Amino acid sequence: MASVSYPLNLFLFIIFSAHSTLQTRLSVGDTDALSAIKTTLRDLPGSDFLSTWVFNSTSDPCSTFSGILCSDPTLGPSRVTSLSLGTGLEGSPGLLGSLSPAIANLTALTQLVVYPGRVSGPIPPQLGGLDQLRFLSITGNLVSGPIPASLGGLANLHTLDLGQNNLQGPIPPELCELPQLKVLVLASNRLSGWVPKFKNQEQLLHLDLQKNCISGPLPPSLPPTLRYLSVSGNQMSGALHALPPDLGYLDLSMNAFTGDIPLSAFRSSTALLQRNNFTGPLTDCADTVSVDGWTVDLSHNELSGDLPGFLAEAESLFMNNNQFTGAVPVEYVRNVYTGRMRTLYLQHNFMSGFPLPAGSPLPESASLCISYNCMVPPVQSSTCPASAGDLQYRPLYQCPVFNNITSIHL
């Protein structure tokens, strides 16, 4: 029998048609969910994100819709596994509208992202039923209302970022019990109440609660795995307990914490504790970080006593506006003049001496401010901020011991 020969263009048409059939096999439920999601959103002027969401008999959401990723079509009807609403590109205005509860019908979702825009209204509590979800980010929008406690049911979630919205109310305790959570960002909202206790948290690495209205103390037992902790710009108070041992970044600034500063705070390569009500002297300690760029800010507290020797190893050190006394330790001065310490702010204390090294010029890279202490400054303060004022030393009546400057060789 003679073989039949098909034209090449017919062969390619057959292959393309078969491939297209696979592409368009998005489940009916997911197609309906996407259609419902689109009805509650629209592009802001300058955005054309939703222009690709065209529903007709020939459309293929998995290949033509912006922000959609689907499962392998060879394994059966495709499911939406990733939904990104908006482009996230610099300068993109984002979307306007609200989040549809129909998002919860995309039950195969592992990632849900809402990029910055003007999306408002509440977070649908139905999202707590997306048991495959691992990444949830709704940032830089106008989302309001409470954080649904139902999000505590997302057992596989490793990242939750709801920062820069208008969320209100307390932090649901359920969020602090998510077993797989590694990143929790709730910064720049209007959340209130206390930080819940963390339970069964053996993986949390990043906790950012800054710029809210949170009050009360830090939980006594923070997850020991934490590497990043920020609660700055809240209304928190009380004494600090020992902090996680491997913190690399710590920001407790602009609160009302009181009492002594635990030495564990100084194991972080960045330790920002300014503008609180910490008191007492600082205990010297050898168990601190030894990395380039070590930054410590203790300014605007009520700390007193001598400056501890271990902080001389910092690259940037802000100790201004406290009640420190005594002479500036020799190792501080040496590290400033050798360029190891680039910033040293000691203004507005009660320091009584500065051992000026003979014949050593101040490096151009150094920022040194020692004005308004109980000494005539031995060197010209190089870069005092405007808040330091024009007075170079305190009035005599504020200083029990007033020392004139004597140059000392280091």
C-alpha positions in Angstrom: 0.0 0.0 0.0 1.3 3.4 -0.9 2.0 5.7 2.1 0.0 8.9 2.4 2.0 12.1 2.5 0.6 15.1 4.4 1.7 18.6 3.6 4.0 20.1 6.3 1.6 22.9 7.1 -1.2 20.5 7.8 1.1 18.5 10.2 2.0 21.7 12.1 -1.6 22.7 12.3 -2.5 19.4 13.9 0.3 19.7 16.5 -0.6 23.4 17.2 -4.2 22.5 17.7 -3.4 19.8 20.1 -1.2 22.1 22.1 -3.8 24.8 22.2 -6.4 22.3 23.5 -4.1 21.6 26.4 -3.5 25.2 27.1 -7.2 26.1 27.3 -8.1 23.4 29.8 -8.2 25.7 32.8 -10.8 24.4 35.2 -14.2 26.0 35.0 -14.2 26.9 38.6 -10.9 28.8 38.3 -12.1 30.5 35.1 -15.3 31.7 37.0 -13.2 32.8 39.9 -10.9 34.9 37.7 -14.0 36.5 36.1 -15.4 37.4 39.6 -12.1 38.8 40.7 -11.9 41.1 37.7 -15.4 42.6 38.4 -14.2 44.1 41.7 -11.0 45.6 40.3 -10.0 48.1 37.6 -6.8 49.7 36.4 -5.7 53.0 37.7 -4.9 55.6 35.0 -1.6 54.6 33.4 -2.0 50.9 34.1 -3.2 48.3 31.6 -2.8 45.2 33.7 -6.4 44.0 33.3 -6.5 44.6 29.6 -5.2 41.1 29.0 -8.0 39.5 31.0 -10.4 38.9 28.1 -12.9 36.2 28.6 -14.1 34.6 25.4 -14.2 31.2 23.7 -10.7 31.4 22.5 -8.9 33.0 25.5 -6.4 31.1 27.4 -5.9 32.6 30.9 -2.8 30.5 31.6 -0.9 31.9 28.7 -2.4 35.4 28.0 -3.6 36.7 31.3 -1.1 39.0 33.1 -0.2 37.8 36.6 -1.4 34.1 36.1 0.6 30.9 36.5 -1.0 27.5 36.1 -0.3 23.9 36.8 0.9 21.5 34.1 -2.0 20.9 31.6 -0.8 17.4 30.8 -2.0 16.3 34.3 -5.6 17.2 33.8 -7.5 20.5 33.9 -5.1 23.3 34.7 -5.4 25.2 38.0 -4.2 28.7 38.9 -1.2 28.2 41.2 0.0 31.9 41.3 -2.0 35.1 41.2 -0.3 38.5 41.1 -2.6 41.5 40.9 -0.6 44.3 39.4 2.8 44.4 37.9 5.0 45.7 40.7 7.1 47.6 38.3 8.5 50.9 39.4 6.1 53.7 38.4 3.2 51.4 37.8 0.1 52.9 39.4 -1.5 49.5 40.3 -5.1 48.6 40.7 -8.2 50.2 42.2 -11.2 48.4 43.8 -11.5 45.6 46.4 -10.5 42.0 46.8 -13.2 39.5 45.8 -13.9 36.5 48.1 -13.8 34.5 44.9 -10.0 34.4 45.3 -10.6 31.7 47.8 -12.1 29.5 45.0 -8.6 29.3 43.5 -7.9 26.4 45.8 -4.7 25.4 44.2 -3.0 28.8 44.9 0.4 28.6 46.4 1.2 32.4 45.9 -1.0 35.4 46.1 0.4 38.9 45.6 -1.4 42.3 45.5 1.1 44.9 44.4 1.0 48.5 45.6 -2.0 50.5 44.3 -5.3 51.7 45.7 -7.1 48.5 46.5 -9.3 49.1 49.6 -11.8 47.3 51.7 -11.2 44.2 53.9 -9.1 41.2 53.4 -11.6 38.4 52.6 -11.6 36.0 55.6 -12.3 33.2 53.0 -8.6 33.4 52.1 -7.9 31.3 55.3 -9.2 28.3 53.4 -6.4 28.3 50.8 -4.6 25.5 52.5 -1.9 25.3 49.7 -0.9 28.9 50.1 2.8 29.5 51.0 3.2 33.2 50.0 0.7 36.0 50.7 1.6 39.6 50.1 -0.8 42.5 50.1 1.3 45.7 50.4 1.2 49.4 49.8 -2.6 49.6 49.3 -5.6 50.9 51.3 -6.8 47.6 52.7 -8.6 48.2 56.0 -10.4 46.5 58.8 -9.0 43.7 61.0 -6.6 41.0 60.0 -8.9 37.9 59.7 -8.1 35.3 62.3 -8.9 32.7 59.7 -5.4 33.4 58.2 -4.2 31.4 61.1 -5.4 28.3 59.2 -2.8 28.7 56.5 -0.7 25.8 57.8 1.8 25.9 54.8 2.3 29.7 54.8 5.9 30.8 55.0 5.6 34.5 54.2 2.9 36.9 55.2 3.4 40.6 54.2 0.5 43.0 54.9 2.6 46.1 55.3 1.7 49.7 54.4 -2.1 49.4 54.5 -4.8 50.7 56.9 -5.4 47.6 58.9 -6.7 48.0 62.4 -7.4 46.1 65.5 -5.1 43.5 67.3 -2.7 41.1 65.8 -4.6 37.7 65.8 -2.8 35.2 68.1 -3.4 32.6 65.4 -0.7 34.3 63.2 1.8 33.7 65.9 1.1 30.0 65.9 1.6 29.3 62.1 4.1 26.4 62.1 5.8 27.1 58.8 5.9 30.9 59.0 9.4 32.5 58.3 8.5 36.1 57.4 5.8 38.2 59.1 5.5 41.9 58.0 2.7 44.0 59.4 4.5 47.3 59.3 2.9 50.7 58.7 -0.7 50.0 59.6 -2.9 51.0 62.5 -2.7 47.8 64.5 -3.2 48.1 68.3 -3.1 45.9 71.4 -0.2 43.7 72.6 2.1 41.5 70.5 0.7 37.9 71.1 2.9 35.2 72.5 4.6 33.0 69.9 3.8 29.3 70.1 5.4 26.5 68.2 7.4 29.0 66.2 10.6 27.2 65.2 11.2 28.8 61.8 10.4 32.6 62.1 13.3 34.6 60.8 11.9 38.1 60.1 9.4 40.0 62.2 8.5 43.6 61.3 5.8 45.4 63.3 7.1 49.0 63.0 4.9 52.1 62.7 1.7 50.9 64.3 -0.1 51.7 67.5 1.0 48.5 69.4 1.4 48.8 73.1 2.5 46.6 76.0 5.8 44.7 76.3 7.7 42.5 74.0 6.7 38.8 74.5 9.1 37.3 77.1 10.0 34.4 74.7 10.5 35.5 71.1 11.3 32.8 68.6 15.0 31.9 69.0 15.4 31.7 65.2 14.8 35.4 64.6 17.4 37.3 62.6 15.4 40.5 62.0 13.2 42.3 64.6 11.6 45.7 64.3 8.9 47.2 66.5 10.0 50.9 66.1 7.5 53.7 66.1 4.9 52.1 68.4 3.7 52.7 72.0 5.4 49.7 73.6 6.7 49.8 77.1 8.1 47.7 79.9 11.5 46.0 80.5 13.3 43.9 78.0 14.0 40.2 78.5 16.9 38.4 76.8 16.6 38.7 73.1 17.1 35.9 70.5 20.8 35.0 70.2 21.3 35.3 66.5 19.6 38.6 65.7 21.4 40.5 63.0 19.0 43.5 62.9 17.3 45.0 66.0 15.1 48.1 66.0 13.2 49.0 69.2 13.4 52.7 68.6 10.7 55.3 69.4 8.8 53.4 72.0 8.7 53.7 75.8 10.8 50.7 76.9 12.3 51.1 80.4 15.0 49.5 82.6 18.3 48.1 81.7 19.3 47.1 78.2 20.2 43.4 78.1 23.6 42.6 76.7 21.9 40.3 74.1 20.8 43.5 72.3 24.4 44.2 71.4 24.9 41.0 69.5 23.1 42.5 66.5 25.1 44.1 63.8 22.5 46.9 63.9 21.1 47.7 67.3 18.7 50.7 67.2 17.3 51.5 70.7 17.1 55.3 70.6 14.2 57.4 71.9 13.1 55.1 74.7 13.3 55.4 78.5 16.2 53.0 79.2 18.1 53.8 82.4 21.1 52.7 84.4 24.7 52.0 83.4 25.8 49.7 80.6 27.7 46.6 81.7 30.9 46.0 79.8 30.8 42.8 77.7 33.1 40.9 75.4 30.3 38.8 73.8 29.3 41.2 71.0 29.5 41.3 67.3 32.7 41.9 65.4 31.6 42.8 61.9 32.2 45.7 59.6 29.5 48.3 59.8 28.4 47.6 63.4 25.9 50.3 64.2 24.6 51.1 67.7 22.1 53.9 68.5 21.3 54.5 72.2 20.6 58.2 71.9 17.8 60.0 73.7 17.5 57.7 76.7 18.4 58.1 80.4 21.5 56.0 80.4 24.2 56.9 82.9 27.6 55.9 84.2 30.8 55.4 82.2 31.0 54.5 78.5 31.6 50.7 78.2 34.8 49.7 76.4 33.1 47.1 74.1 31.2 49.8 72.2 34.5 51.2 70.9 34.3 48.5 68.3 31.3 50.1 66.6 31.6 51.8 63.3 28.7 54.1 64.0 27.9 54.9 67.6 25.2 57.3 68.8 25.2 57.9 72.5 24.0 61.5 72.6 21.3 62.9 74.8 21.9 60.7 77.8 23.5 61.1 81.2 26.9 59.5 80.7 29.8 60.7 82.8 33.5 60.3 83.1 36.2 60.6 80.4 35.7 59.3 77.0 37.6 55.9 77.0 41.0 56.0 75.2 39.9 53.2 72.8 37.0 55.3 71.5 39.3 58.2 70.7 41.9 55.9 69.1 39.3 54.2 66.8 38.0 57.6 65.7 41.4 58.9 64.8 42.5 55.8 63.1 39.3 55.7 61.0 37.9 52.5 62.4 35.0 54.4 64.0 33.4 56.7 61.5 30.7 58.2 63.6 30.8 59.1 67.3 28.0 61.3 68.7 28.4 62.1 72.4 26.7 65.5 72.6 24.4 66.4 75.4 25.9 64.2 78.2 28.0 65.0 81.2 31.4 63.7 79.9 34.4 65.2 81.7 37.3 64.5 79.4 38.5 63.6 75.9 42.1 62.3 75.6 43.2 64.1 72.5 46.0 62.3 70.6 48.9 64.6 70.0 49.7 65.3 66.4 47.0 63.2 64.9 44.5 65.0 62.6 40.9 63.9 62.6 40.2 61.8 59.4 38.0 63.6 56.9 35.7 60.6 56.9 35.0 60.9 60.7 31.8 62.4 62.1 32.5 63.5 65.7 30.3 65.5 68.0 31.1 66.0 71.6 29.5 69.4 72.3 27.5 70.3 75.4 29.3 68.1 77.9 31.2 68.9 81.1 34.4 69.8 79.2 35.8 72.3 76.8 35.9 70.3 73.6 39.5 69.4 72.8 38.8 69.2 69.1 36.4 70.9 66.8 33.3 68.8 66.5 33.2 68.0 62.8 29.6 67.3 61.9 27.3 68.0 64.8 23.6 67.9 63.8 21.5 71.1 64.2 19.8 69.6 67.2 23.1 69.8 69.1 22.8 73.6 69.4 25.5 76.2 69.4 26.8 75.8 73.0 30.0 73.9 73.2 29.8 72.9 76.9 27.4 72.8 79.8 27.0 75.5 82.3 29.4 75.2 85.3 26.5 74.6 87.8 25.5 71.4 85.9 28.9 69.8 86.2 30.2 68.7 89.7 33.6 68.3 88.2 34.6 70.6 85.4 37.9 69.6 83.6 39.9 71.7 81.3 41.4 69.8 78.4 44.8 68.2 78.6 46.3 66.5 75.6 47.2 62.9 76.3 49.3 60.6 74.1 47.4 57.4 73.2 
